[in-house]
Amino acid sequence: MKLPKYSLGVGDRFAHQGPAQLDALLRAAERGVSVTPVWNKSHREHTIVGSSPGDVRTAAAAACKARNWSGPFFVDADHIGLKNVGPFLESSDFFTLDVADCIGAAPAAEDLARFIARHKHYVGRLPVPGLDAPLEISEVTIARTGQKFLRAAQRAGEIYRYIAQAKGPAPFVTEVSLDETDTPQTPVELFLILAAVAGEGVPLQTIAPRFSGSFHKGVDYQGDVGQFAREFDQDVAVLALARQEFALPENLKLSVHSGSDKFSLYGPMHDVLRRREAGVHLKTAGTTWLEELIGLALAGGDGLQIAKDVYAQALPRFDELAAPYAAVIDIDRRRLPAAETVRAWDGPAFAAALRHDRGCAAYNPHFRQLLHVAYKVAAEMGPRLIAALERHAELIAQNVSENLYQRHLRPLFFGE
């Protein structure tokens, strides 16, 4: 099973916006760029919403049927480990292996010694096609990288083999996630990490490294865009070399997590992808819920009331809602409007505060991030929410599709 060159992590909390997301991908296909949907939903999201992994495949298949989607699609078990992969085995054919808890864990001394010995021949200056400067690799660098990342690579191998044994002959795509760590991996570290993962026999097709800067949920990138562009370019070049050196799959590509709304990065990413003829996987599913909320607000009446109620109930539950996402949100509570203020807004005012439009004076990224993690409140509304999503489906779908095509696909894949 081969993941195509361009792929997009899609999906939504409440399983209603699959067709609208496909509409955006179909518009891109009409212009000659094929982007493969990968429906993803994490164990945490299933727990909060009360859904199951099988529901994701059901919703994805229904969306593809509704839009006569003829291309491939995948269902991602997002950020799983040995403890929670079980429920995903039957319905998923894409597995994002989360090894964050093993980064920095010391490997066995004999394993580290073997890792150093196996890659000692890289000591010196290693040319990387497409990069001006070679990689400077010392035995100390190999040892330090192994000390920090070898156990994570071994964990990836353990999870992969467990999945492979459980699924038998059924093929699947493997991604390894390294983004949830404090510091970005250097090009040398990424090269050696790929060596370690290959040594575990993991045929990974995408890898999500940690980049400089902040990738907070639902808002734009915070950091040095130029530095990110250099890291992205270097990592693409390193992956090309690693594919050859370690017999990794030819379609191995970078994955950018928390990729929703990273508007300032899409242009530089497009330039690198075009120049190097490289692929990419971008995860964007999370903000679909916010586009649903914008659609409800603009619908007025019961839709607007639901949007206001979600916010009013989220405010006093801030600590509870934010805790699971503490590492990936940046909310200044002093910048959150009072519930009484929001109750006085009409639909366009609510939408203006929520919609990620940096040119709009009313846009409030703190308001947006709180609502991003407040889907738990919406889920607790049960039939009331679902009925409103269905009643205002057309308006909501317009927001979902336009956001995905105009603000994500166009800049990333067309450079517009």
C-alpha positions as CSV (number, residue, x, y, z in Angstrom):
1,M,0.0,0.0,0.0
2,K,1.5,3.3,-1.2
3,L,0.6,6.7,0.1
4,P,0.6,9.2,-2.9
5,K,2.8,12.2,-3.2
6,Y,0.5,14.7,-1.7
7,S,-1.9,13.8,1.1
8,L,-4.0,15.8,3.6
9,G,-5.1,14.8,7.1
10,V,-8.8,15.5,7.1
11,G,-11.9,14.6,9.1
12,D,-14.0,16.3,11.8
13,R,-15.1,15.8,15.3
14,F,-18.7,15.1,14.5
15,A,-18.4,13.2,11.2
16,H,-20.5,15.5,9.1
17,Q,-18.1,17.4,6.9
18,G,-16.4,14.6,4.8
19,P,-18.2,15.6,1.5
20,A,-17.4,19.3,2.0
21,Q,-13.7,18.5,2.5
22,L,-13.7,16.3,-0.6
23,D,-15.3,19.2,-2.5
24,A,-12.1,21.2,-1.8
25,L,-9.9,18.3,-3.0
26,L,-12.0,17.9,-6.1
27,R,-11.4,21.5,-7.0
28,A,-7.7,21.0,-6.7
29,A,-7.9,17.9,-8.8
30,E,-9.7,19.8,-11.5
31,R,-6.7,22.1,-11.7
32,G,-4.3,19.1,-12.0
33,V,-3.1,18.5,-8.4
34,S,-4.2,15.2,-6.8
35,V,-4.3,15.3,-3.0
36,T,-5.2,12.2,-1.2
37,P,-7.5,12.5,1.9
38,V,-6.4,10.7,5.1
39,W,-9.2,10.7,7.6
40,N,-7.7,10.9,11.1
41,K,-9.1,11.0,14.6
42,S,-7.1,10.3,17.7
43,H,-7.9,8.1,20.7
44,R,-8.3,11.2,22.8
45,E,-10.8,12.7,20.3
46,H,-12.8,9.4,20.2
47,T,-12.9,9.4,24.0
48,I,-14.1,13.0,24.3
49,V,-16.7,12.7,21.5
50,G,-17.9,9.2,22.3
51,S,-17.2,7.8,18.8
52,S,-15.2,4.7,17.8
53,P,-12.5,4.2,15.2
54,G,-14.9,2.3,12.9
55,D,-17.1,5.3,12.7
56,V,-14.3,7.2,10.9
57,R,-14.1,4.6,8.1
58,T,-17.9,4.6,7.8
59,A,-18.0,8.4,7.5
60,A,-15.1,8.5,5.1
61,A,-16.6,5.8,2.8
62,A,-20.0,7.6,2.9
63,A,-18.4,10.9,1.9
64,C,-16.5,9.2,-1.0
65,K,-19.6,7.6,-2.2
66,A,-21.5,10.9,-2.0
67,R,-18.9,12.7,-4.1
68,N,-18.1,9.9,-6.4
69,W,-14.5,10.0,-5.2
70,S,-12.5,7.7,-7.4
71,G,-9.0,8.2,-5.9
72,P,-7.6,6.4,-2.9
73,F,-8.3,7.4,0.7
74,F,-7.0,6.3,4.0
75,V,-8.1,6.1,7.6
76,D,-5.4,7.1,10.1
77,A,-5.1,5.8,13.7
78,D,-3.7,9.1,14.9
79,H,-1.0,9.2,17.6
80,I,-1.4,5.6,18.8
81,G,0.8,3.4,20.9
82,L,0.7,-0.2,22.2
83,K,-1.8,0.7,24.9
84,N,-4.5,2.1,22.6
85,V,-3.9,0.7,19.1
86,G,-6.3,-2.3,19.5
87,P,-9.6,-0.6,18.7
88,F,-8.0,0.9,15.5
89,L,-6.7,-2.3,14.0
90,E,-9.7,-3.4,12.0
91,S,-10.8,0.0,10.5
92,S,-7.4,1.8,10.0
93,D,-5.0,1.4,7.1
94,F,-2.7,4.3,8.2
95,F,-1.0,4.3,11.6
96,T,0.7,7.3,13.2
97,L,3.1,5.8,15.7
98,D,3.5,8.1,18.7
99,V,6.9,7.5,20.3
100,A,7.1,10.8,22.2
101,D,7.3,9.1,25.6
102,C,10.5,7.3,24.6
103,I,12.4,10.3,23.3
104,G,15.3,10.9,25.7
105,A,14.8,7.5,27.4
106,A,18.2,5.7,27.6
107,P,18.6,2.6,25.4
108,A,20.3,-0.5,26.7
109,A,24.1,0.0,26.6
110,E,24.6,-2.9,24.2
111,D,22.0,-1.6,21.8
112,L,23.6,1.8,21.8
113,A,27.0,0.3,21.2
114,R,25.7,-1.7,18.2
115,F,24.0,1.5,16.9
116,I,27.3,3.4,17.0
117,A,29.3,0.6,15.5
118,R,26.7,0.1,12.7
119,H,26.9,3.7,11.6
120,K,30.5,4.6,12.4
121,H,31.4,4.6,8.7
122,Y,29.4,7.9,8.4
123,V,31.9,9.7,10.6
124,G,33.3,12.7,8.6
125,R,31.6,14.9,6.1
126,L,28.6,13.4,4.4
127,P,27.5,15.1,1.2
128,V,23.7,15.6,0.8
129,P,22.5,16.2,-2.8
130,G,20.9,19.6,-3.0
131,L,22.5,21.0,0.1
132,D,25.4,23.4,0.0
133,A,27.2,22.0,3.1
134,P,27.7,18.4,3.9
135,L,26.5,16.8,7.2
136,E,29.3,16.9,9.8
137,I,29.1,13.6,11.7
138,S,31.2,12.5,14.6
139,E,31.2,9.4,16.7
140,V,30.0,11.7,19.6
141,T,27.1,12.9,17.4
142,I,26.1,9.3,16.7
143,A,26.3,8.4,20.3
144,R,24.3,11.4,21.5
145,T,21.6,10.8,18.8
146,G,21.3,7.2,19.8
147,Q,21.1,8.1,23.4
148,K,18.2,10.4,22.8
149,F,16.3,8.7,19.9
150,L,17.3,5.0,19.7
151,R,14.7,3.9,22.3
152,A,12.0,5.9,20.4
153,A,13.0,4.1,17.1
154,Q,12.8,0.8,19.0
155,R,9.4,1.6,20.3
156,A,8.3,2.4,16.7
157,G,9.5,-1.0,15.7
158,E,7.6,-2.7,18.6
159,I,4.3,-0.9,17.6
160,Y,4.8,-1.6,13.9
161,R,5.4,-5.3,14.4
162,Y,2.4,-5.6,16.7
163,I,0.2,-4.0,14.1
164,A,1.7,-6.1,11.3
165,Q,1.1,-9.3,13.2
166,A,-2.5,-8.3,14.1
167,K,-3.4,-7.2,10.6
168,G,-1.8,-10.1,8.8
169,P,-1.7,-9.7,5.1
170,A,-3.8,-6.5,5.2
171,P,-1.5,-3.6,4.0
172,F,-1.1,-0.3,5.8
173,V,0.8,3.0,5.8
174,T,3.2,3.8,8.7
175,E,4.1,7.2,10.0
176,V,6.4,8.0,12.8
177,S,5.8,11.1,14.9
178,L,8.7,12.9,16.5
179,D,7.2,16.4,16.7
180,E,6.2,16.3,20.4
181,T,9.6,17.1,21.8
182,D,11.2,20.2,23.1
183,T,13.8,20.9,20.4
184,P,13.8,20.4,16.7
185,Q,15.9,17.6,15.2
186,T,19.0,18.7,13.3
187,P,19.6,17.3,9.8
188,V,22.2,15.0,11.2
189,E,19.9,13.7,13.9
190,L,17.1,13.2,11.4
191,F,19.4,11.2,9.2
192,L,20.5,9.0,12.1
193,I,16.9,8.6,13.4
194,L,15.9,7.3,10.0
195,A,18.8,4.9,10.1
196,A,17.6,3.7,13.5
197,V,14.0,3.3,12.3
198,A,15.1,1.4,9.2
199,G,17.2,-0.8,11.4
200,E,14.0,-1.8,13.2
201,G,12.4,-2.9,9.9
202,V,9.8,-0.1,9.9
203,P,8.8,0.8,6.3
204,L,7.8,4.3,7.2
205,Q,6.2,6.4,4.5
206,T,6.0,9.6,6.4
207,I,7.9,11.1,9.3
208,A,6.8,14.1,11.4
209,P,9.9,15.9,12.8
210,R,9.9,18.7,15.2
211,F,10.5,22.1,13.6
212,S,11.6,25.4,15.2
213,G,8.8,27.7,16.3
214,S,5.4,27.0,17.7
215,F,2.6,25.0,16.0
216,H,-0.3,25.8,18.2
217,K,-3.8,24.4,17.4
218,G,-5.9,26.4,15.0
219,V,-3.7,29.5,14.7
220,D,-0.8,30.5,12.5
221,Y,2.8,29.6,13.0
222,Q,4.7,31.5,15.6
223,G,8.4,31.8,15.0
224,D,11.0,32.6,12.4
225,V,9.5,31.6,9.0
226,G,12.9,31.8,7.3
227,Q,14.4,29.4,9.8
228,F,11.4,27.0,9.3
229,A,11.9,27.2,5.5
230,R,15.6,26.2,5.9
231,E,14.8,23.3,8.2
232,F,12.0,22.1,5.9
233,D,14.3,22.3,2.9
234,Q,17.1,20.5,4.7
235,D,14.8,17.7,6.0
236,V,13.4,17.1,2.5
237,A,17.0,16.7,1.2
238,V,18.0,14.4,4.1
239,L,14.9,12.2,3.5
240,A,16.0,11.8,-0.2
241,L,19.4,10.6,0.9
242,A,18.1,8.4,3.7
243,R,15.8,6.6,1.2
244,Q,18.8,5.5,-0.7
245,E,21.1,4.8,2.2
246,F,18.7,2.7,4.2
247,A,16.4,1.2,1.6
248,L,13.4,3.0,2.9
249,P,10.2,3.4,0.8
250,E,10.7,5.6,-2.3
251,N,7.7,7.7,-1.4
252,L,9.0,8.6,2.1
253,K,8.0,12.2,2.8
254,L,7.7,14.8,5.6
255,S,4.6,15.1,7.6
256,V,3.6,18.4,9.2
257,H,1.5,18.0,12.3
258,S,-0.9,20.7,13.6
259,G,-0.7,22.0,10.0
260,S,-4.1,23.7,10.1
261,D,-4.0,27.4,9.5
262,K,-0.2,27.6,9.3
263,F,-0.7,30.2,6.5
264,S,2.7,31.9,6.8
265,L,4.4,28.5,6.1
266,Y,2.5,27.4,3.0
267,G,4.3,29.6,0.6
268,P,7.8,28.5,1.7
269,M,6.7,24.9,1.7
270,H,5.3,25.2,-1.8
271,D,8.6,26.6,-3.0
272,V,10.6,23.7,-1.5
273,L,8.2,21.0,-2.8
274,R,8.2,22.4,-6.3
275,R,12.0,22.9,-6.4
276,R,12.8,19.4,-5.0
277,E,9.8,17.7,-6.6
278,A,8.9,16.3,-3.1
279,G,5.7,15.2,-1.5
280,V,4.2,16.2,1.8
281,H,1.5,15.1,4.3
282,L,-0.3,17.9,6.1
283,K,-2.6,17.3,9.0
284,T,-5.5,19.9,9.0
285,A,-8.5,18.1,10.5
286,G,-8.9,20.0,13.7
287,T,-10.1,23.3,12.5
288,T,-13.1,21.7,10.6
289,W,-14.9,22.0,13.9
290,L,-14.3,25.7,14.0
291,E,-15.7,26.2,10.5
292,E,-18.8,24.3,11.6
293,L,-19.1,26.7,14.5
294,I,-18.7,29.7,12.2
295,G,-21.4,28.2,10.0
296,L,-23.8,27.8,12.9
297,A,-23.2,31.3,14.1
298,L,-23.9,32.7,10.6
299,A,-27.0,30.7,10.4
300,G,-28.5,32.7,13.2
301,G,-31.3,31.5,15.4
302,D,-30.7,28.1,17.0
303,G,-27.3,27.9,15.4
304,L,-26.0,31.1,16.8
305,Q,-27.4,30.2,20.2
306,I,-25.5,26.9,20.2
307,A,-22.3,28.8,19.3
308,K,-22.8,31.2,22.1
309,D,-23.7,28.4,24.6
310,V,-20.5,26.5,23.7
311,Y,-18.4,29.5,24.5
312,A,-20.4,30.4,27.7
313,Q,-20.0,26.9,29.0
314,A,-16.3,26.6,28.0
315,L,-15.2,29.7,29.9
316,P,-15.7,28.3,33.5
317,R,-14.3,25.0,32.3
318,F,-11.1,26.5,30.9
319,D,-8.6,24.4,32.9
320,E,-10.4,21.1,32.2
321,L,-10.7,21.8,28.5
322,A,-7.2,23.2,28.0
323,A,-5.3,20.6,30.1
324,P,-5.1,17.9,27.4
325,Y,-3.8,20.5,24.9
326,A,-1.6,22.5,27.2
327,A,1.5,21.9,25.0
328,V,-0.2,23.0,21.8
329,I,-2.2,26.1,22.7
330,D,-1.3,29.5,23.8
331,I,-4.3,31.3,25.3
332,D,-4.1,34.6,27.3
333,R,-7.2,34.4,29.5
334,R,-7.2,38.1,29.8
335,R,-7.9,38.4,26.1
336,L,-11.0,36.2,26.3
337,P,-14.3,38.2,26.0
338,A,-16.8,37.9,28.8
339,A,-19.7,35.5,28.1
340,E,-22.1,38.5,28.5
341,T,-20.2,40.3,25.7
342,V,-20.5,37.3,23.4
343,R,-24.2,36.9,24.1
344,A,-24.7,40.4,22.6
345,W,-23.0,39.5,19.3
346,D,-24.9,38.7,16.2
347,G,-23.8,36.0,13.8
348,P,-21.3,38.0,11.8
349,A,-19.7,39.4,14.9
350,F,-19.2,35.9,16.4
351,A,-17.8,34.7,13.0
352,A,-15.4,37.6,12.7
353,A,-13.9,37.0,16.1
354,L,-13.6,33.2,15.4
355,R,-12.5,33.2,11.7
356,H,-8.8,33.1,11.2
357,D,-8.4,36.3,9.3
358,R,-5.4,38.2,10.5
359,G,-6.5,41.2,8.4
360,C,-9.7,41.5,10.4
361,A,-9.5,43.7,13.6
362,A,-12.2,41.6,15.3
363,Y,-10.3,38.3,15.0
364,N,-9.3,37.0,18.4
365,P,-6.8,34.1,18.4
366,H,-7.4,33.4,22.1
367,F,-11.2,33.1,21.5
368,R,-10.4,30.8,18.6
369,Q,-8.1,28.5,20.5
370,L,-10.5,28.1,23.4
371,L,-13.3,27.2,21.1
372,H,-10.9,24.8,19.3
373,V,-10.6,22.7,22.5
374,A,-14.2,23.3,23.5
375,Y,-15.6,20.6,21.2
376,K,-16.1,18.5,24.3
377,V,-18.8,21.0,25.4
378,A,-20.5,20.7,22.0
379,A,-20.3,16.9,22.1
380,E,-22.2,17.0,25.4
381,M,-25.1,18.8,23.7
382,G,-25.8,15.5,21.8
383,P,-28.9,15.5,19.6
384,R,-29.3,19.3,19.9
385,L,-25.9,19.9,18.2
386,I,-26.3,17.1,15.6
387,A,-29.7,18.4,14.6
388,A,-28.3,21.9,14.1
389,L,-25.4,20.6,12.0
390,E,-27.9,18.8,9.8
391,R,-30.3,21.7,9.6
392,H,-27.6,24.1,8.6
393,A,-25.5,21.7,6.6
394,E,-25.4,23.7,3.4
395,L,-24.0,26.9,5.0
396,I,-21.6,25.0,7.2
397,A,-20.3,23.0,4.2
398,Q,-19.6,26.2,2.3
399,N,-17.4,27.4,5.1
400,V,-15.6,24.1,5.5
401,S,-14.9,23.7,1.7
402,E,-13.9,27.3,1.1
403,N,-11.5,27.4,4.1
404,L,-9.8,24.2,3.0
405,Y,-9.4,25.1,-0.7
406,Q,-8.8,28.8,-0.6
407,R,-6.7,29.1,2.5
408,H,-4.9,25.7,2.6
409,L,-4.8,24.0,-0.8
410,R,-4.2,27.0,-3.0
411,P,-1.2,28.5,-1.2
412,L,0.4,25.1,-0.4
413,F,0.0,23.3,-3.7
414,F,-0.5,26.1,-6.2
415,G,1.6,28.9,-4.7
416,E,-1.3,31.4,-4.7
